[in-house]
């Protein structure tokens, strides 16, 4: 294998490595031009803000209005969120393989279209079964059109500033909370059906151009990682690959044999027990316990948004400088503390304290759970590794909302469910603490030679 650096060379390899011409992004940085990787980060931020604002943050508000109109139980409504997460988790391995094989842009364009269509279906429901069907479609689109595809793109374009880049891109999900006062106003004054239709049209009209900016690996367009001159490795089939010769890359099989893969995955799942429960039930909790309106609850979500963005940017900055497992351990303790505060301190100040603590913990933890996988297992098979991790991660997103919903339906209060979930999140901090970096794989295969496609 020979290696050369040719700053002016342009690769013509397609997204799947087949040799087909790749559609080129804007010219490479010269004389102060912005590295194209930051365009990907910016597009990811905006796309995350739209998807997060119109569905993730807004789901709890839909729960309130649908319960009022149809009389469905909160456990039944929570089940839709859990179905959505189960589908996303089960599709994770296939999606991860497809992202590594074909690149994120194609997959995300299809996903955004399906996601927008799911909102249109949601606007027409009249039965609980139709509600579940709509959310299956939404889940399919969200799984293909959102987080994992964006992560694959960002991870492959950045190395030294990877945590910061992921932090900025994923901050969009938190930033979507700024849309909640508008969503709440629309649900209360325009109607939930009209709001769902408008959301679907916005997703398609804005999401498709943003997804079109996504690119897979920088070498396919003549870039180097982090904006450096591209490294060119002449491998057996003549493909250009942008992996540093000192970079260790695990295959999926090698990653599965490490302790770190399982500890990170179960720690991630423990954190999502809290996140899932809060996404679905926070609005219902404060409207019941504090007698707040949807608009007042949305204002609390706005505070959570601000603190989450601060946490994501701060966590991304620290993740490039400090051991990520220690930062994640502290963030998990923050998840535990925040949910206990929300449960035991039933007042405005308690709710505000929760939004600050949980927002920062969520913000710090979110990007670093992705960055630590790329740091430990490399970029070559990141999508596949992340996809198989989703089979474990879904445990939290599925059971968190259901446990909280059952607690309310059986006892008339979220207290028991929230306390139990908080304690599990505290135990999850120990999993991250124990997730030390795995040794290089026995084969010591590096760079593109360790990847499947």
PAKOLDO-181621 format. One record per atom (N, C-alpha, C): residue in three letters; x, y, z. Coordinates in steps of 0.05 Angstrom, whole numbers, plus 5000, padded with zeros to 4 digits. Each point is the difference from the previous one (the first is absolute). Layout:
! residues N
ALAXYZ
...
***
This chain:
! residues 453
UNK501749765000
UNK498350245000
UNK501850255000
UNK499450184982
UNK501450255000
UNK498250235008
UNK501250215010
UNK498550225010
UNK501350264990
UNK498350184989
UNK501050274992
UNK498150215009
UNK501050245003
UNK498350235005
UNK499950174975
UNK497650044989
UNK499750164976
UNK497750205005
UNK500750235010
UNK497950205007
UNK498250074977
UNK500949974975
UNK498450094978
UNK498449784987
UNK500449755008
UNK498649784987
UNK497149985008
UNK498449934980
UNK497249975005
UNK499249714996
UNK498749885019
UNK499249724997
UNK497449994984
UNK499649794986
UNK497649964984
UNK498449765009
UNK500649905024
UNK498649775010
UNK497250075010
UNK498049854993
UNK497350055008
UNK499649935029
UNK497650055010
UNK499449965028
UNK500349725009
UNK499649814983
UNK500349725007
UNK502749894994
UNK501950164990
UNK502649904994
UNK500149854974
UNK498150044983
UNK499749844975
UNK501650124977
UNK501050255003
UNK501450134979
UNK498350184984
UNK497450025006
UNK498250184986
UNK500750285008
UNK499750204983
UNK500750285007
UNK498350095023
UNK501350145019
UNK498650115023
UNK499350294994
UNK497650085006
UNK499350284997
UNK501550175020
UNK501550194990
UNK501850155017
UNK498750225015
UNK500750045025
UNK499150245015
UNK501650244991
UNK499650235012
UNK501550244992
UNK503049955001
UNK501550174985
UNK502949964998
UNK501349985028
UNK502349865001
UNK501449975025
UNK500950275011
UNK500550015026
UNK500750255013
UNK502650114989
UNK499950244992
UNK502450144991
UNK499850295009
UNK502150105012
UNK500150285008
UNK497850085019
UNK499449825020
UNK498150075020
UNK497249904996
UNK499549854978
UNK497349894996
UNK499449795022
UNK497549985007
UNK499249835021
UNK500149714991
UNK501249835017
UNK500149714995
UNK497249894996
UNK499649844979
UNK497349904994
UNK498849835023
UNK501649895016
UNK499049855023
UNK498250175018
UNK500650255002
UNK498450185017
UNK497350064986
UNK499849994974
UNK497450014987
UNK498349765007
UNK501249775002
UNK498649765008
UNK499050035029
UNK501750115017
UNK499250045028
UNK497750205001
UNK500150224985
UNK497950195000
UNK497349894990
UNK500249844978
UNK497649874990
UNK498849805020
UNK501849865014
UNK499149825021
UNK498650145023
UNK501150235007
UNK498850165021
UNK497250084993
UNK499650114976
UNK497450104992
UNK498049764997
UNK501049784988
UNK498249774997
UNK499249895026
UNK501949985019
UNK499349905027
UNK498050195014
UNK500350264996
UNK498250195013
UNK497149964990
UNK499749954974
UNK497449974988
UNK498749735010
UNK501549794997
UNK499049735008
UNK499549995030
UNK501950105016
UNK499750005029
UNK497850175009
UNK499750244988
UNK498050195009
UNK497249914993
UNK499649874976
UNK497349934992
UNK499149735010
UNK501949835010
UNK499249745009
UNK501049945028
UNK502649995004
UNK501149915026
UNK499050185023
UNK500350254998
UNK499150185021
UNK497050035000
UNK498849994977
UNK497150054998
UNK498349765007
UNK501249765002
UNK498449765004
UNK498350025026
UNK501250105021
UNK498650035026
UNK497650184997
UNK500150214983
UNK497750174996
UNK497849864984
UNK500849844981
UNK498049844986
UNK498649815019
UNK501549895020
UNK498849825019
UNK497750145015
UNK500450255008
UNK498050145015
UNK497550054983
UNK500350094976
UNK497750074983
UNK498549754991
UNK501549784994
UNK498749764991
UNK498549865023
UNK501250015024
UNK498649895023
UNK497450165005
UNK500150264998
UNK497650165004
UNK497849944979
UNK500849964975
UNK498049964979
UNK498949724999
UNK501849805003
UNK499149724996
UNK499849845026
UNK501150115022
UNK499849855025
UNK501849765002
UNK502149994983
UNK501949775002
UNK501750035025
UNK500849785011
UNK501650005024
UNK502950094993
UNK501450095020
UNK502750094995
UNK501949764994
UNK499349775012
UNK501649764993
UNK499749944970
UNK497550014990
UNK499549954971
UNK501550204983
UNK499950255007
UNK501450214985
UNK503049965002
UNK501049935023
UNK502949955004
UNK500949774982
UNK498249804997
UNK500749774984
UNK500750084971
UNK498850214989
UNK500650094973
UNK502950094999
UNK500850155020
UNK502850095001
UNK501949755002
UNK499249815016
UNK501649765003
UNK500149844974
UNK497849984986
UNK499949864974
UNK502050144981
UNK499950265000
UNK501850154983
UNK502949935006
UNK500749985026
UNK502749955008
UNK500849714993
UNK498149815004
UNK500649724994
UNK500649974970
UNK498450124984
UNK500449994971
UNK502750114992
UNK500750245012
UNK502650124994
UNK502349825009
UNK499749885023
UNK502149835010
UNK500449754983
UNK497849874993
UNK500149764984
UNK501150054972
UNK499550244989
UNK501050074974
UNK502950105002
UNK501050055024
UNK502750115003
UNK502249854986
UNK500249735004
UNK502249864986
UNK499950024970
UNK497649984988
UNK499750034971
UNK500750284992
UNK499050205015
UNK500650284993
UNK502950065002
UNK501349905021
UNK502850055004
UNK501749884977
UNK499349764992
UNK501449884977
UNK499650164975
UNK497550084995
UNK499350154976
UNK501550275000
UNK500250135023
UNK501450265001
UNK503049974994
UNK501249785011
UNK502849964994
UNK500549924971
UNK498049864988
UNK500349904973
UNK499350214979
UNK497850155004
UNK499050184979
UNK500350305007
UNK500850065025
UNK500250275009
UNK497550125010
UNK500150215016
UNK497650105014
UNK498050154983
UNK500950134978
UNK498250184985
UNK497649854989
UNK500549784986
UNK497849854987
UNK498049905021
UNK501149895021
UNK498249895021
UNK498450225013
UNK501250235005
UNK498650215014
UNK497950134983
UNK500550034974
UNK498050114982
UNK497449835000
UNK500349744999
UNK497749825001
UNK498650035028
UNK501650005021
UNK498950015027
UNK498450265005
UNK501050234991
UNK498650255004
UNK497350004986
UNK499949894976
UNK497549984985
UNK498049835016
UNK500849775010
UNK498249835015
UNK499150135025
UNK501950145014
UNK499350135025
UNK497950224996
UNK500350164979
UNK497950204994
UNK497349884994
UNK500049784984
UNK497549864994
UNK498749895025
UNK501649915020
UNK499049905025
UNK498450215015
UNK500950254999
UNK498450225012
UNK497350044987
UNK500049974973
UNK497550034986
UNK498149785008
UNK501049765003
UNK498349785010
UNK499050065028
UNK501750105017
UNK499250075028
UNK497650195000
UNK500050184982
UNK497850204999
UNK497349884994
UNK499949754990
UNK497549884992
UNK499049785019
UNK501349965022
UNK499349775017
UNK497450055016
UNK498649785006
UNK497650025017
UNK499949775020
UNK501749804997
UNK500149785019
UNK502849965010
UNK500249855022
UNK502749945011
UNK501749844981
UNK498749814986
UNK501549854980
UNK501250174978
UNK498450194990
UNK501050184980
UNK502250185011
UNK499850075025
UNK502150155013
UNK502749855000
UNK499849745007
UNK502449835000
UNK501149974972
UNK498349964980
UNK501049974973
UNK501550264991
UNK498850235006
UNK501350254993
UNK502850025013
UNK500249915025
UNK502650025013
UNK502049794990
UNK499049784990
UNK501949814987
UNK501350134976
UNK498450144984
UNK501050144976
UNK501950225009
UNK499250165020
UNK501850215010
UNK502649895010
UNK499949775014
UNK502449875011
UNK501849914977
UNK498949894979
UNK501649914978
UNK501450244987
UNK498650224996
UNK501250234988
UNK502150135018
UNK499350025026
UNK501950125018
UNK502549845003
UNK499849745000
UNK502349835003
UNK501950034977
UNK498950024975
UNK501750024977
UNK500950294994
UNK498450195009
UNK500550284992
UNK501450175020
UNK500649905024
UNK501050175021
UNK502749925011
UNK500149955026
UNK502550005015
UNK502349834990
UNK499549744994
UNK502249834993
UNK501450084974
UNK498450074980
UNK501250094975
UNK501750255004
UNK499050195015
UNK501550245005
UNK502649945015
UNK499949815020
UNK502349935015
UNK502149874983
UNK499249824982
UNK501949874982
UNK501550214983
UNK498650204990
UNK501250214984
UNK502050165017
UNK499150105023
UNK501850175017
UNK502449845010
UNK499649765009
UNK502249845010
UNK502249964979
UNK499149964975
UNK502049954979
UNK501450254990
UNK498950245005
UNK501350244991
UNK501750135021
UNK499949915025
UNK501550135022
UNK501449795017
UNK502350085010
UNK501549835019
UNK500850175025
UNK501850204996
UNK501050155023
UNK497750155014
UNK498150104985
UNK497850165011
UNK497349854998
UNK500249745001
UNK497649844995
UNK497950055021
UNK500750005026
UNK498050035021
UNK498650274997
UNK501550214994
UNK498850274997
UNK498150004976
UNK500949884977
UNK498349994977
UNK497449855005
UNK500249775014
UNK497649855007
UNK498350165019
UNK501250145019
UNK498550165019
UNK498450224986
UNK501250134980
UNK498650224986
UNK497749884983
UNK500649784986
UNK497949884983
UNK497649905017
UNK500649865022
UNK497849895016
UNK498750225017
UNK501250235003
UNK498850215015
UNK497450094987
UNK499749934974
UNK497550074986
UNK497649865013
UNK500349755009
UNK497849865013
UNK499150165025
UNK501950095015
UNK499350175024
UNK498850274991
UNK501350124980
UNK499150264990
UNK497149994990
UNK499249764991
UNK497249964992
UNK498050075021
UNK500950005025
UNK498250075022
UNK499150294998
UNK501550174985
UNK499150274996
UNK497450024984
UNK499549794985
UNK497549994985
UNK497549945017
UNK500449915025
UNK497849895015
UNK497850215007
UNK500750255007
UNK497850195004
UNK498350034975
UNK501350004976
UNK498450014976
UNK498449764995
UNK501149765005
UNK498549754997
UNK497650005019
UNK500550085025
UNK497950005020
UNK497750194992
UNK500850244990
UNK498050194991
UNK498349884977
UNK501449874981
UNK498649894977
UNK498249775009
UNK500849835019
UNK498349785009
UNK497550115014
UNK500350225015
UNK497850105016
UNK498150184983
UNK501150154981
UNK498450204986
UNK499449924971
UNK501649844987
UNK499549924973
UNK498949724998
UNK501049825017
UNK499149725000
UNK502349814995
UNK499849765012
UNK502249814997
UNK500149894972
UNK497849964987
UNK500149894972
UNK501450204981
UNK499250255002
UNK501350204983
UNK503050035007
UNK500649985026
UNK502950015008
UNK501649774988
UNK498849765000
UNK501449774989
UNK500450034970
UNK498050104986
UNK500350054971
UNK502250204994
UNK500050225015
UNK502050214996
UNK502849895006
UNK500249835021
UNK502649885007
UNK501149824978
UNK498249844988
UNK500849834978
UNK501050154976
UNK498650224993
UNK500950164977
UNK502650145005
UNK500450095025
UNK502550145007
UNK502349804999
UNK499649765010
UNK502149805000
UNK500949944971
UNK498149974982
UNK500749934972
UNK501350244986
UNK498950245004
UNK500950234985
UNK502850095010
UNK500549985025
UNK502650095011
UNK501949785004
UNK499049765008
UNK501849785006
UNK501449884976
UNK498749994977
UNK501349874977
UNK502550164991
UNK499850274997
UNK502550144992
UNK502249975020
UNK499449995026
UNK502149975020
UNK501249724999
UNK498449804997
UNK501149724997
UNK501749984975
UNK499450164980
UNK501649994975
UNK502850095004
UNK500650155022
UNK502750095005
UNK501849795013
UNK498849785009
UNK501649805014
UNK501849854981
UNK502449955009
UNK502049854984
UNK501249785018
UNK501149794988
UNK500949785016
UNK502950055010
UNK502049934983
UNK502750035008
UNK501450224984
UNK501650175013
UNK501250234986
UNK501849924976
UNK501349775002
UNK501849924978
UNK498549974974
UNK497449945001
UNK498549964975
UNK499750274985
UNK500650225013
UNK499750264987
UNK502650165000
UNK502349865006
UNK502550134999
UNK500750165025
UNK498649955022
UNK500650135025
UNK501649815019
UNK501250125020
UNK501149845021
UNK498450045025
UNK500249825020
UNK498650035025
UNK500950255014
UNK498150155012
UNK500650255015
UNK500950224982
UNK499849974973
UNK500950204982
UNK502949994993
UNK501449795009
UNK502849964993
UNK500249914971
UNK502450024988
UNK500449894974
UNK499449705001
UNK498649894979
UNK499149725002
UNK502349815000
UNK499749795017
UNK501949784999
UNK499049804979
UNK501849914983
UNK499249814979
UNK501449745005
UNK498549795004
UNK501049735004
UNK499349844975
UNK501949904986
UNK499449844976
UNK499749715009
UNK497549925004
UNK499449725009
UNK499549834976
UNK499449755005
UNK499949804978
UNK498250074977
UNK497750115006
UNK498150054978
UNK500250284989
UNK502050155009
UNK500550264989
UNK498350225012
UNK498449945021
UNK498350205012
UNK501750205017
UNK499050255001
UNK501250205018
UNK498749985027
UNK501549995021
UNK498849985027
UNK501450205017
UNK498550125019
UNK501050235015
UNK500749925029
UNK500949765004
UNK500649915027
UNK503050045006
UNK500650135022
UNK502750045009
UNK501349735005
UNK502549964992
UNK501349735004
UNK500249935029
UNK499950195019
UNK500149935028
UNK497349975013
UNK497950014984
UNK497249995011
UNK499149715002
UNK499149925023
UNK499049735004
UNK497049994993
UNK499249814984
UNK497149974993
UNK499249715005
UNK497949975016
UNK498949745007
UNK497949924979
UNK499949754993
UNK497749904986
UNK497749965021
UNK497649954990
UNK497849955019
UNK500649765018
UNK501049794988
UNK500549755016
UNK502150065021
UNK502150154994
UNK502050075019
UNK498950175023
UNK498350204992
UNK498850175021
UNK498249845019
UNK498549814989
UNK498249855017
UNK501549835020
UNK502549944995
UNK501549845019
UNK501350165022
UNK499650264999
UNK501250175021
UNK498050065023
UNK501050035023
UNK498350075023
UNK498950284997
UNK501550184988
UNK499250284998
UNK497450034983
UNK499849844979
UNK497550014984
UNK497649965017
UNK500049805016
UNK497649935016
UNK499550195023
UNK502250095013
UNK499750195022
UNK498950274990
UNK501050104977
UNK499050254989
UNK497149974991
UNK499449784988
UNK497249964990
UNK498049995023
UNK500649855021
UNK498149985022
UNK500050265016
UNK502350145002
UNK499950265013
UNK498350204985
UNK500249994973
UNK498450174983
UNK497049945004
UNK499449745001
UNK497249925005
UNK499050105026
UNK501649995021
UNK499250095027
UNK499450304999
UNK501550164985
UNK499550284998
UNK497450064986
UNK499349834980
UNK497650054985
UNK497549925014
UNK500349845022
UNK497649965017
UNK498950265010
UNK501850185009
UNK499250265010
UNK499150184976
UNK501650004979
UNK499450184977
UNK497349934988
UNK499549744996
UNK497449914989
UNK497750075017
UNK500249965026
UNK497850065018
UNK499550305000
UNK502150165000
UNK499650295000
UNK498850104974
UNK500949894978
UNK498950094974
UNK497049964999
UNK499149775010
UNK497249944997
UNK498350125023
UNK501050015024
UNK498350055023
UNK500650275015
UNK502150144992
UNK500650255015
UNK497750204998
UNK498950044977
UNK497950204997
UNK497549915016
UNK499449744998
UNK497749905016
UNK500450035030
UNK502549965008
UNK500650025029
UNK499650285010
UNK501150204986
UNK499850275010
UNK497250114996
UNK498549914980
UNK497250104998
UNK498349885022
UNK500649765009
UNK498649875022
UNK500950115027
UNK502549995005
UNK501150065027
UNK500050305006
UNK500550164980
UNK500250295004
UNK497750154987
UNK498249854987
UNK497650124987
UNK500850204979
UNK502149944985
UNK501050184979
UNK498449954974
UNK499950204983
UNK498949984973
UNK502249894982
UNK499249924976
UNK502049914980
UNK502050214994
UNK499150254999
UNK501950224995
UNK502050045022
UNK499249975025
UNK501850025022
UNK502049775001
UNK499049764994
UNK501749774998
UNK502150034978
UNK499150124977
UNK501850054978
UNK502250195008
UNK499450205017
UNK502150185010
UNK502149865016
UNK499249805016
UNK501949845014
UNK501849844981
UNK498849904979
UNK501649864979
UNK502050194987
UNK499250254998
UNK501850204989
UNK502550035017
UNK499650015027
UNK502350015018
UNK501749764997
UNK498849764998
UNK501549764996
UNK501650004974
UNK498850134980
UNK501450024974
UNK502550165003
UNK499950235013
UNK502350175003
UNK502249865015
UNK499349865022
UNK502149865016
UNK501149764984
UNK498349874984
UNK500949784984
UNK502150094979
UNK499450224987
UNK501950104980
UNK502750075014
UNK499850135023
UNK502550065015
UNK501549745006
UNK498549805009
UNK501349755007
UNK501249864976
UNK498750014977
UNK501149874976
UNK502550144991
UNK500050264999
UNK502450154991
UNK502349965020
UNK499350025026
UNK502049965021
UNK501049725000
UNK498249804998
UNK500949725000
UNK501749944975
UNK499350114977
UNK501649964976
UNK502850115004
UNK500250245011
UNK502650125005
UNK501649835019
UNK498849925023
UNK501549845019
UNK500749724990
UNK498249894983
UNK500549734990
UNK502549984983
UNK500850224987
UNK502550004985
UNK502550035017
UNK499650045026
UNK502250075018
UNK500349825024
UNK497849875009
UNK500049845024
UNK498949724994
UNK500749805017
UNK498949734995
UNK496950015001
UNK498849914979
UNK497150024997
UNK498449835020
UNK501249785009
UNK498549835018
UNK499550135027
UNK501950175008
UNK499650155025
UNK497850214997
UNK500050144978
UNK497950204995
UNK497349874999
UNK499849774987
UNK497549854998
UNK499049915027
UNK501949925017
UNK499249915027
UNK498750235015
UNK501150234999
UNK498950245014
UNK497250074988
UNK499849984973
UNK497550064987
UNK497849815009
UNK500649755003
UNK498049805010
UNK499150065028
UNK501850095017
UNK499250085027
UNK498250244999
UNK500450184980
UNK498250224996
UNK497349924992
UNK499849794982
UNK497349904993
UNK498549895025
UNK501449865016
UNK498849895024
UNK499050225019
UNK501850195005
UNK499350225019
UNK497650164989
UNK500050064974
UNK497950174989
UNK497349875003
UNK499849744994
UNK497449875002
UNK499049975029
UNK501949975018
UNK499250005029
UNK499050275008
UNK501250224990
UNK499150275006
UNK497250044989
UNK499649924975
UNK497350044988
UNK497949855015
UNK500749775011
UNK498049835014
UNK499450105029
UNK502150085014
UNK499750055028
UNK499650305007
UNK500650184981
UNK499850295006
UNK497850114981
UNK497549975008
UNK497850074983
UNK499450305003
UNK501550164985
UNK499650295000
UNK501250114975
UNK499550264996
UNK501250124977
UNK503149995001
UNK501150045023
UNK502950005003
UNK501149714995
UNK498549805009
UNK500849734995
UNK500049944970
UNK497950094986
UNK499949954971
UNK502250154986
UNK500650245009
UNK502250154987
UNK502749875006
UNK500449915024
UNK502549865007
UNK500349754982
UNK497849854997
UNK500149774982
UNK500850074972
UNK498850214989
UNK500650074972
UNK502950074996
UNK501250135020
UNK502850084998
UNK501849765003
UNK499649835020
UNK501849775005
UNK499749804978
UNK497549934993
UNK499549804980
UNK501050104972
UNK499550264995
UNK500850114974
UNK503049984996
UNK501550085021
UNK503049984998
UNK500949714997
UNK498949835017
UNK500849714999
UNK499349884973
UNK497750064990
UNK499249904973
UNK501850114979
UNK500650255002
UNK501750134979
UNK502849895000
UNK501249975024
UNK502749895002
UNK500149714990
UNK498249845010
UNK500149714994
UNK499449944971
UNK498150134988
UNK499149934973
UNK502249974979
UNK501550214994
UNK502149974980
UNK502349825008
UNK500649985026
UNK502349845008
UNK499449704999
UNK497549925002
UNK499549714997
UNK500549914971
UNK499950194981
UNK500749944972
UNK503050034996
UNK501250215011
UNK502850054996
UNK501849795012
UNK499249895023
UNK501749805013
UNK500049754984
UNK497949934986
UNK500049764983
UNK501950044976
UNK500050244988
UNK501850064978
UNK502950005010
UNK500450105024
UNK502750025011
UNK501149725006
UNK498349825011
UNK500849735007
UNK500249814977
UNK498150024981
UNK499749794979
UNK500750104972
UNK500550264997
UNK500850114975
UNK497650084982
UNK500750104976
UNK498050104981
UNK499149814979
UNK501749804994
UNK499549834976
UNK497349865001
UNK499349905023
UNK497549855003
UNK498250135021
UNK500250275004
UNK498650135021
UNK497049964998
UNK498950034976
UNK497149964996
UNK499049735008
UNK501549804993
UNK499349725006
UNK500249955030
UNK502150105013
UNK500349975029
UNK497750155014
UNK499450244992
UNK497950155012
UNK497349874996
UNK499649884976
UNK497549874994
UNK499549775018
UNK502049835005
UNK499649785018
UNK499850095029
UNK501250225007
UNK499650115027
UNK497150075005
UNK498650084979
UNK497250095003
UNK498249785010
UNK500849754995
UNK498449775010
UNK499950005030
UNK502150115013
UNK500050025029
UNK498950275009
UNK500750214986
UNK499250275007
UNK496950025003
UNK498649864982
UNK497150025000
UNK498749915026
UNK501449855016
UNK498949925026
UNK499250245016
UNK501750205000
UNK499350245016
UNK497750164988
UNK500150054974
UNK497950164987
UNK497349865000
UNK500049735001
UNK497549855000
UNK498849995028
UNK501649925020
UNK498949955026
UNK499850255018
UNK501650204995
UNK499850255015
UNK497250124999
UNK498950064976
UNK497350104999
UNK497849815011
UNK500449744995
UNK497949815009
UNK500049985030
UNK502349995013
UNK500149995029
UNK498750245012
UNK500750244989
UNK498850245011
UNK497050014996
UNK499149914976
UNK497150004994
UNK498549805017
UNK501149775005
UNK498749805018
UNK499950115028
UNK502150145009
UNK500050115027
UNK497750195003
UNK499550174980
UNK497850195002
UNK497349864998
UNK499749824982
UNK497449864996
UNK499349835025
UNK501949895013
UNK499549825023
UNK499850145027
UNK501550225002
UNK500150145026
UNK498950294999
UNK499650104976
UNK499250284997
UNK502250205004
UNK502549904999
UNK502350175004
UNK502449884985
UNK501850184992
UNK502549904987
UNK502249945021
UNK499550045025
UNK502050005021
UNK501649735000
UNK498649785002
UNK501449745002
UNK501649944975
UNK498850054976
UNK501449954975
UNK502550174997
UNK499750265006
UNK502350194997
UNK502349935019
UNK499349935025
UNK502249945019
UNK501549744991
UNK498549804991
UNK501349764991
UNK501850044976
UNK499050164981
UNK501750064976
UNK502450175007
UNK499850185020
UNK502250165008
UNK502249825012
UNK499249805016
UNK502049835013
UNK501549834979
UNK498549914980
UNK501349844978
UNK502050184985
UNK499350254996
UNK501950184986
UNK502550045017
UNK499750015027
UNK502350025017
UNK501849754997
UNK498849774999
UNK501649764995
UNK501450004973
UNK498750134981
UNK501250024973
UNK502650165000
UNK500350185019
UNK502550155001
UNK502449825005
UNK499649785015
UNK502249815005
UNK500849854975
UNK498149964981
UNK500749874975
UNK501950174983
UNK499450264999
UNK501750184985
UNK502850025014
UNK500050015026
UNK502550025014
UNK501849764994
UNK498849774997
UNK501649754995
UNK500749964970
UNK499050174983
UNK500449964971
UNK502750114990
UNK502149875008
UNK502750084992
UNK500449944970
UNK502050134988
UNK500649964972
UNK500949724995
UNK498949864979
UNK500849734994
UNK502850004987
UNK501549795003
UNK502549984985
UNK499549974970
UNK502050064983
UNK499549974971
UNK499349714994
UNK498549964979
UNK499249724993
UNK502549834994
UNK499849745005
UNK502449834997
UNK501250014972
UNK498450034980
UNK501050004972
UNK501750254995
UNK499650225016
UNK501350254996
UNK499550114972
UNK497749944989
UNK499350114974
UNK499150295004
UNK500950184984
UNK499450285005
UNK498850124975
UNK498850245004
UNK498950154978
UNK498049854984
UNK499950034974
UNK498049894983
UNK500149694999
UNK502349895007
UNK500249714999
UNK498449875022
UNK499150155020
UNK498449885021
UNK497050044995
UNK499350134978
UNK497250054995
UNK498949804980
UNK497449985001
UNK498649814982
UNK499950104971
UNK498950244996
UNK499750094972
UNK502650124989
***
